[in-house]
Amino acid sequence: MKQITIINGPNLNLLGKREPEIYGGMTFEDYFQKLTAKYQNLELTYFQSNIEGELIDKLHEVGFKGDGIILNAAAYTHTSVGIGDAVKAIETPVIEVHISNVYAREEFRHHSYVSPNASGIIIGMGLKGYELAIDSLIDA
């Protein structure tokens, strides 16, 4: 059974409440239940934190086991050299996901410290991006 960990960064705990015109009206917890029902043949785990160091610690914890990590570092994508370095340091493949099209937003969102070290990037597909990332890790 493949093991895939989803790691979400700051403010993604507010999905369903925060800017629904950009992020939709569903909480990630509700969406995660749909994912686990759809992918019953996988061991899916989920972690969210608003704290940069906790995200790095989780990457270190799961980054040498399992079959894949789906990382939405949110705003830290554009500011955290530390998260980018953590992705580079681990062995487990990482798919970078963003719910919104970051290139259609503010200029500062056009740079990612994660992307150079990610196995792939999915941007602007809404929550469906997580499913696309899972599918790509299954096929890897």
Backbone as ProteinMPNN parsed JSONL, in Angstrom:
{"seq_chain_A": "MKQITIINGPNLNLLGKREPEIYGGMTFEDYFQKLTAKYQNLELTYFQSNIEGELIDKLHEVGFKGDGIILNAAAYTHTSVGIGDAVKAIETPVIEVHISNVYAREEFRHHSYVSPNASGIIIGMGLKGYELAIDSLIDA", "coords_chain_A": {"N_chain_A": [[0.852, -1.189, 0.0], [0.648, 2.127, -0.952], [2.034, 5.016, 0.597], [1.136, 8.263, 1.196], [1.671, 11.603, 2.049], [0.018, 14.574, 2.805], [0.842, 17.899, 3.111], [0.005, 20.954, 4.356], [0.364, 24.471, 4.399], [0.43, 27.792, 5.929], [-2.627, 29.374, 6.804], [-4.258, 27.701, 5.347], [-5.845, 26.228, 6.918], [-8.074, 27.712, 7.037], [-9.611, 27.237, 4.838], [-12.672, 27.2, 3.078], [-13.702, 29.235, 4.535], [-12.077, 31.464, 4.154], [-11.69, 33.774, 1.617], [-13.555, 32.573, -0.421], [-14.064, 32.859, -3.135], [-11.647, 32.509, -4.347], [-10.521, 30.215, -3.137], [-12.571, 28.39, -2.79], [-15.468, 26.81, -1.201], [-15.218, 24.668, 0.547], [-14.021, 22.988, 3.448], [-10.674, 21.872, 4.186], [-10.528, 19.573, 5.671], [-13.01, 18.324, 5.188], [-12.688, 17.878, 2.449], [-10.463, 16.176, 2.548], [-11.593, 13.898, 3.679], [-13.131, 13.059, 1.5], [-11.059, 12.461, -0.269], [-9.796, 10.296, 1.074], [-11.845, 8.436, 0.96], [-12.041, 8.063, -1.798], [-9.508, 7.107, -2.466], [-8.994, 4.509, -1.249], [-7.178, 2.479, -1.339], [-4.788, 3.534, -0.627], [-2.515, 4.766, 1.867], [-3.261, 7.578, 3.212], [-2.186, 10.533, 4.738], [-2.546, 13.568, 6.623], [-1.356, 16.826, 7.308], [-1.318, 20.023, 8.764], [-0.024, 23.264, 9.285], [0.511, 26.516, 10.6], [2.973, 27.341, 11.144], [6.246, 27.794, 10.224], [8.581, 26.288, 11.007], [7.409, 23.942, 12.005], [6.378, 22.837, 9.682], [8.747, 22.276, 8.309], [9.861, 20.431, 10.123], [7.972, 18.341, 9.825], [8.356, 17.661, 7.13], [10.98, 16.646, 7.359], [10.43, 14.474, 9.033], [8.73, 12.753, 7.511], [10.046, 12.538, 5.161], [11.856, 10.556, 4.467], [10.654, 8.224, 4.213], [7.786, 6.454, 3.041], [5.843, 7.079, 0.024], [5.371, 9.437, -1.252], [5.006, 13.017, -1.07], [2.708, 15.606, -0.853], [2.851, 18.932, -1.126], [1.627, 21.956, -0.113], [2.828, 24.749, 0.483], [1.815, 27.212, 0.792], [1.849, 30.663, 1.559], [4.471, 30.53, 2.469], [5.804, 29.346, 0.411], [6.826, 31.349, -1.185], [8.586, 32.692, 0.37], [10.215, 31.15, 2.055], [13.288, 29.986, 2.382], [14.161, 27.97, 3.972], [12.137, 25.954, 3.89], [12.303, 25.275, 1.2], [14.942, 24.269, 1.211], [14.557, 22.077, 2.906], [12.903, 20.427, 1.351], [14.717, 19.845, -0.66], [16.57, 18.357, 0.783], [15.42, 15.933, 1.509], [14.417, 12.504, 0.671], [12.022, 11.458, -0.286], [9.74, 11.846, -2.956], [8.377, 15.043, -3.819], [5.446, 16.729, -4.589], [4.554, 19.864, -5.539], [1.788, 21.836, -4.779], [-0.666, 24.247, -5.602], [-3.658, 25.856, -4.906], [-4.818, 28.093, -6.106], [-4.138, 29.974, -9.146], [-1.106, 31.028, -9.033], [0.309, 32.692, -10.712], [-1.502, 34.423, -11.742], [-1.912, 36.161, -9.817], [-0.606, 38.396, -7.262], [2.627, 39.838, -7.929], [4.743, 38.99, -6.206], [4.072, 36.388, -5.66], [4.924, 34.893, -7.751], [7.338, 33.648, -7.561], [8.923, 30.718, -6.379], [10.398, 28.993, -3.71], [10.258, 26.332, -3.373], [9.74, 24.995, -5.802], [12.189, 24.485, -7.43], [13.148, 22.153, -6.306], [11.144, 20.324, -6.27], [9.374, 17.413, -7.43], [7.34, 17.761, -9.183], [4.838, 20.172, -10.219], [1.696, 21.541, -9.509], [-0.634, 23.85, -10.368], [-3.264, 26.107, -9.788], [-5.559, 24.546, -10.188], [-7.548, 24.326, -8.384], [-8.942, 22.51, -5.578], [-8.824, 20.084, -6.823], [-6.263, 19.787, -7.682], [-4.855, 18.391, -5.708], [-5.773, 15.781, -6.035], [-4.807, 15.282, -8.611], [-2.1, 15.336, -8.04], [-1.889, 13.143, -6.309], [-2.609, 11.097, -8.101], [-0.443, 11.281, -9.876], [1.652, 10.481, -8.231], [0.884, 7.887, -7.643], [1.21, 6.69, -10.101], [3.902, 6.841, -10.397]], "CA_chain_A": [[0.0, 0.0, 0.0], [1.432, 3.362, -1.034], [1.83, 5.994, 1.667], [1.276, 9.636, 0.702], [1.394, 12.616, 3.062], [-0.327, 15.921, 2.355], [1.273, 18.921, 4.069], [-0.513, 22.28, 4.016], [0.953, 25.566, 5.152], [-0.337, 28.796, 6.656], [-3.958, 29.866, 6.451], [-5.071, 26.699, 4.664], [-6.84, 25.789, 7.905], [-9.25, 28.572, 6.853], [-10.353, 26.904, 3.618], [-14.115, 27.168, 3.321], [-14.057, 30.519, 5.145], [-11.204, 32.519, 3.619], [-11.735, 34.075, 0.192], [-14.124, 31.429, -1.155], [-14.008, 33.093, -4.582], [-10.346, 32.006, -4.784], [-10.192, 28.907, -2.577], [-13.739, 27.521, -2.709], [-16.249, 26.832, 0.027], [-15.076, 23.422, 1.306], [-12.868, 22.892, 4.338], [-9.767, 20.82, 3.739], [-10.878, 18.351, 6.394], [-14.079, 17.687, 4.412], [-12.091, 17.41, 1.2], [-9.596, 15.045, 2.865], [-12.475, 12.735, 3.828], [-13.45, 12.61, 0.135], [-9.855, 11.829, -0.814], [-9.583, 8.978, 1.686], [-12.88, 7.542, 0.432], [-11.717, 7.783, -3.196], [-8.235, 6.386, -2.558], [-8.984, 3.564, -0.125], [-6.027, 1.597, -1.469], [-3.61, 4.291, -0.202], [-2.449, 5.288, 3.226], [-3.164, 9.031, 3.122], [-2.148, 11.28, 5.988], [-2.665, 15.007, 6.399], [-0.797, 17.7, 8.341], [-1.392, 21.452, 8.457], [0.5, 24.15, 10.308], [0.78, 27.909, 10.258], [4.313, 27.609, 11.667], [7.258, 27.351, 9.268], [9.424, 25.234, 11.577], [6.646, 22.694, 12.098], [6.321, 22.282, 8.329], [10.078, 21.715, 8.06], [9.969, 19.22, 10.939], [7.148, 17.292, 9.218], [9.082, 17.213, 5.935], [12.075, 15.798, 7.827], [9.853, 13.254, 9.611], [8.165, 11.844, 6.498], [10.809, 12.672, 3.927], [12.744, 9.426, 4.211], [9.792, 7.047, 4.19], [6.593, 6.73, 2.259], [5.949, 7.091, -1.429], [5.227, 10.768, -1.804], [4.519, 14.138, -0.273], [2.058, 16.698, -1.574], [3.138, 20.105, -0.303], [1.142, 23.295, -0.413], [3.469, 25.579, 1.512], [1.058, 28.47, 0.828], [2.677, 31.869, 1.466], [5.879, 30.191, 2.693], [6.378, 28.994, -0.893], [7.448, 32.524, -1.78], [9.452, 33.373, 1.337], [10.981, 30.275, 2.935], [14.453, 29.243, 1.919], [14.217, 26.78, 4.836], [11.261, 24.908, 3.36], [12.941, 24.84, -0.042], [16.09, 23.438, 1.573], [14.048, 20.814, 3.469], [12.46, 19.606, 0.216], [15.937, 19.392, -1.334], [17.323, 17.455, 1.657], [14.75, 14.648, 1.739], [14.441, 11.548, -0.44], [10.672, 11.193, -0.785], [9.348, 12.843, -3.961], [7.443, 16.084, -3.394], [4.68, 17.446, -5.604], [4.112, 21.177, -5.055], [0.417, 22.132, -5.207], [-1.294, 25.513, -5.217], [-5.079, 25.849, -5.257], [-5.045, 29.2, -7.047], [-3.096, 30.223, -10.129], [-0.251, 32.043, -8.416], [0.784, 33.617, -11.744], [-2.579, 35.385, -12.004], [-2.038, 36.946, -8.584], [0.425, 39.406, -7.038], [3.955, 39.531, -8.474], [5.595, 38.263, -5.261], [3.674, 34.975, -5.662], [5.435, 34.25, -8.959], [8.588, 32.949, -7.247], [8.806, 29.622, -5.421], [11.611, 28.355, -3.204], [9.988, 24.893, -3.378], [9.714, 24.456, -7.165], [13.424, 23.901, -7.972], [13.436, 20.874, -5.667], [9.95, 19.483, -6.351], [9.294, 16.473, -8.556], [6.345, 18.312, -10.089], [4.105, 21.336, -9.717], [0.323, 21.656, -9.999], [-1.036, 25.207, -9.979], [-4.479, 26.716, -10.309], [-6.601, 23.572, -10.494], [-8.422, 24.207, -7.22], [-8.649, 21.345, -4.75], [-8.562, 18.977, -7.741], [-4.809, 19.659, -7.785], [-4.386, 17.357, -4.79], [-6.063, 14.498, -6.687], [-3.854, 15.146, -9.71], [-0.808, 15.008, -7.425], [-1.976, 11.744, -5.853], [-2.571, 10.244, -9.292], [0.916, 11.261, -10.422], [2.49, 9.683, -7.322], [0.487, 6.486, -7.814], [1.759, 6.221, -11.372], [5.382, 6.947, -10.383]], "C_chain_A": [[0.887, 1.238, 0.0], [1.027, 4.315, 0.086], [2.138, 7.381, 1.124], [0.852, 10.595, 1.81], [1.098, 13.947, 2.392], [0.069, 16.888, 3.466], [0.8, 20.278, 3.551], [0.055, 23.328, 4.956], [-0.053, 26.573, 5.667], [-1.637, 29.199, 5.969], [-4.815, 28.857, 5.697], [-6.035, 26.007, 5.626], [-8.122, 26.611, 7.787], [-10.005, 28.296, 5.56], [-11.827, 26.721, 3.963], [-14.617, 28.464, 3.928], [-13.333, 31.673, 4.462], [-11.352, 32.61, 2.101], [-12.287, 32.914, -0.644], [-14.123, 31.619, -2.672], [-12.677, 32.62, -5.172], [-10.173, 30.543, -4.393], [-11.375, 27.948, -2.467], [-14.374, 27.528, -1.33], [-16.115, 25.603, 0.901], [-13.869, 23.492, 2.228], [-11.945, 21.791, 3.827], [-10.077, 19.511, 4.442], [-11.988, 17.601, 5.669], [-13.538, 17.119, 3.106], [-11.218, 16.181, 1.454], [-10.421, 13.778, 3.075], [-12.861, 12.179, 2.459], [-12.248, 11.913, -0.498], [-9.654, 10.429, -0.236], [-10.633, 7.977, 1.226], [-12.557, 7.134, -1.005], [-10.491, 6.886, -3.324], [-8.087, 5.435, -1.377], [-7.8, 2.621, -0.167], [-4.711, 2.283, -1.087], [-3.681, 4.572, 1.291], [-2.19, 6.793, 3.108], [-3.121, 9.621, 4.517], [-2.119, 12.766, 5.651], [-2.113, 15.757, 7.602], [-0.919, 19.138, 7.869], [-0.787, 22.221, 9.611], [0.668, 25.547, 9.733], [2.213, 28.294, 10.624], [5.368, 26.979, 10.757], [8.095, 26.183, 9.797], [8.706, 23.904, 11.71], [6.51, 22.035, 10.729], [7.647, 21.627, 7.964], [10.259, 20.426, 8.855], [9.168, 18.068, 10.34], [7.805, 16.778, 7.943], [10.239, 16.295, 6.315], [11.546, 14.452, 8.314], [9.411, 12.263, 8.536], [9.006, 11.769, 5.227], [11.788, 11.571, 3.611], [11.977, 8.107, 4.263], [8.565, 7.403, 3.364], [6.903, 6.881, 0.784], [5.773, 8.467, -2.047], [4.696, 11.763, -0.805], [3.881, 15.123, -1.234], [2.169, 17.905, -0.664], [2.507, 21.349, -0.893], [1.678, 24.175, 0.711], [2.824, 26.948, 1.627], [2.031, 29.651, 0.745], [4.158, 31.586, 1.698], [6.575, 29.753, 1.402], [7.264, 30.12, -1.402], [8.465, 33.197, -0.87], [10.438, 32.468, 2.056], [12.078, 29.5, 2.219], [14.537, 27.932, 2.698], [13.342, 25.647, 4.333], [11.824, 24.388, 2.035], [14.128, 23.925, 0.224], [15.649, 22.088, 2.13], [13.588, 19.884, 2.352], [13.682, 19.037, -0.517], [16.65, 18.296, -0.534], [16.707, 16.069, 1.795], [14.771, 13.781, 0.48], [13.073, 11.315, -1.062], [10.297, 12.258, -1.815], [8.257, 13.775, -3.45], [6.779, 16.687, -4.624], [4.195, 18.742, -4.951], [2.733, 21.471, -5.639], [0.021, 23.52, -4.721], [-2.719, 25.508, -5.744], [-5.362, 26.914, -6.315], [-3.912, 29.257, -8.065], [-2.235, 31.369, -9.605], [0.254, 33.063, -9.432], [-0.278, 34.631, -12.167], [-2.782, 36.301, -10.796], [-0.871, 37.919, -8.459], [1.795, 38.909, -7.51], [4.799, 38.698, -7.504], [5.26, 36.774, -5.214], [4.225, 34.213, -6.871], [6.741, 33.503, -8.727], [8.336, 31.887, -6.184], [10.182, 29.124, -5.022], [11.471, 26.835, -3.195], [10.209, 24.306, -4.771], [11.025, 23.85, -7.659], [13.736, 22.502, -7.431], [12.25, 19.914, -5.687], [10.037, 18.559, -7.552], [8.323, 16.968, -9.613], [5.589, 19.428, -9.415], [2.718, 21.334, -10.349], [-0.234, 22.964, -9.454], [-2.38, 25.548, -10.612], [-5.605, 25.768, -10.652], [-7.588, 23.404, -9.335], [-8.015, 23.005, -6.378], [-8.344, 20.113, -5.596], [-7.057, 18.761, -7.922], [-4.239, 18.594, -6.871], [-4.623, 15.973, -5.393], [-5.09, 14.256, -7.835], [-2.474, 14.761, -9.175], [-0.809, 13.564, -6.942], [-1.851, 10.808, -7.05], [-1.145, 10.165, -9.863], [1.852, 10.445, -9.533], [2.154, 8.203, -7.406], [1.167, 5.896, -9.052], [3.292, 6.223, -11.399], [6.034, 5.607, -10.119]], "O_chain_A": [[1.769, 1.38, 0.847], [-0.14, 4.41, 0.466], [3.244, 7.649, 0.655], [-0.197, 10.418, 2.429], [1.841, 14.391, 1.517], [-0.323, 16.715, 4.62], [1.155, 20.693, 2.448], [0.205, 23.094, 6.155], [-1.234, 26.264, 5.827], [-1.72, 29.34, 4.749], [-5.986, 29.128, 5.431], [-6.935, 25.286, 5.196], [-9.145, 26.25, 8.369], [-10.932, 29.027, 5.214], [-12.175, 26.16, 5.002], [-15.807, 28.771, 3.854], [-13.916, 32.731, 4.226], [-11.158, 31.622, 1.392], [-11.576, 32.344, -1.471], [-14.175, 30.639, -3.416], [-12.593, 32.36, -6.373], [-9.737, 29.725, -5.203], [-11.187, 26.793, -2.084], [-13.877, 28.173, -0.407], [-16.819, 25.488, 1.904], [-12.815, 23.996, 1.84], [-12.384, 20.884, 3.119], [-9.902, 18.443, 3.857], [-11.927, 16.378, 5.543], [-13.891, 16.008, 2.71], [-11.232, 15.241, 0.658], [-9.989, 12.693, 2.687], [-12.912, 10.963, 2.276], [-12.398, 10.898, -1.178], [-9.374, 9.486, -0.975], [-10.339, 6.787, 1.114], [-12.775, 5.985, -1.387], [-10.443, 6.009, -4.187], [-7.146, 5.556, -0.594], [-7.447, 2.022, 0.849], [-3.641, 1.685, -1.207], [-4.756, 4.611, 1.889], [-1.052, 7.226, 2.929], [-3.921, 9.257, 5.379], [-1.725, 13.169, 4.556], [-2.356, 15.391, 8.752], [-0.653, 19.439, 6.705], [-1.001, 21.883, 10.775], [0.931, 25.727, 8.544], [2.619, 29.441, 10.435], [5.371, 25.765, 10.551], [8.29, 25.194, 9.09], [9.318, 22.849, 11.546], [6.524, 20.808, 10.627], [7.667, 20.545, 7.377], [10.756, 19.435, 8.32], [9.637, 16.929, 10.345], [7.81, 15.571, 7.701], [10.457, 15.274, 5.663], [12.143, 13.411, 8.041], [9.687, 11.068, 8.641], [8.69, 11.001, 4.319], [12.485, 11.632, 2.598], [12.564, 7.028, 4.345], [8.357, 8.571, 3.035], [8.055, 6.819, 0.354], [6.002, 8.642, -3.243], [4.031, 11.41, 0.169], [4.435, 15.435, -2.288], [1.638, 17.901, 0.446], [2.807, 21.747, -2.019], [1.047, 24.318, 1.759], [3.229, 27.76, 2.459], [2.951, 29.627, -0.072], [5.013, 32.31, 1.188], [7.803, 29.788, 1.317], [8.323, 29.876, -1.98], [9.131, 34.151, -1.272], [11.413, 32.963, 2.621], [11.827, 28.499, 1.547], [14.936, 26.904, 2.15], [13.764, 24.491, 4.348], [11.815, 23.182, 1.788], [14.301, 22.916, -0.461], [16.285, 21.068, 1.864], [13.853, 18.683, 2.398], [13.673, 17.881, -0.942], [17.266, 17.406, -1.119], [17.403, 15.123, 2.164], [15.092, 14.245, -0.614], [12.981, 11.005, -2.25], [10.512, 13.446, -1.578], [7.339, 13.357, -2.745], [7.447, 17.1, -5.572], [3.506, 18.711, -3.931], [2.532, 21.367, -6.849], [0.325, 23.917, -3.597], [-2.951, 25.188, -6.909], [-6.061, 26.66, -7.296], [-2.855, 28.658, -7.864], [-2.602, 32.538, -9.726], [0.595, 34.185, -9.057], [0.026, 35.591, -12.875], [-3.709, 37.11, -10.764], [-0.218, 38.231, -9.455], [2.076, 37.71, -7.489], [5.503, 37.786, -7.939], [6.086, 35.976, -4.771], [4.007, 33.007, -6.991], [7.204, 32.79, -9.618], [7.624, 32.128, -5.209], [11.031, 28.862, -5.874], [12.462, 26.126, -3.026], [10.802, 23.236, -4.904], [10.991, 22.779, -8.265], [14.505, 21.757, -8.039], [12.349, 18.801, -5.17], [10.68, 18.87, -8.554], [8.456, 16.643, -10.793], [5.677, 19.616, -8.201], [2.573, 21.152, -11.558], [-0.3, 23.168, -8.242], [-2.608, 25.314, -11.799], [-6.536, 26.163, -11.356], [-8.369, 22.453, -9.312], [-6.878, 22.539, -6.456], [-7.672, 19.193, -5.128], [-6.629, 17.663, -8.277], [-3.244, 17.955, -7.212], [-3.772, 15.091, -5.277], [-4.603, 13.139, -8.01], [-1.766, 13.958, -9.784], [0.166, 12.841, -7.147], [-1.084, 9.846, -7.019], [-0.702, 9.096, -10.282], [2.757, 9.783, -10.041], [3.034, 7.355, -7.259], [1.632, 4.756, -9.043], [3.902, 5.671, -12.315], [7.261, 5.516, -10.075]]}, "name": "protein", "num_of_chains": 1, "seq": "MKQITIINGPNLNLLGKREPEIYGGMTFEDYFQKLTAKYQNLELTYFQSNIEGELIDKLHEVGFKGDGIILNAAAYTHTSVGIGDAVKAIETPVIEVHISNVYAREEFRHHSYVSPNASGIIIGMGLKGYELAIDSLIDA"}
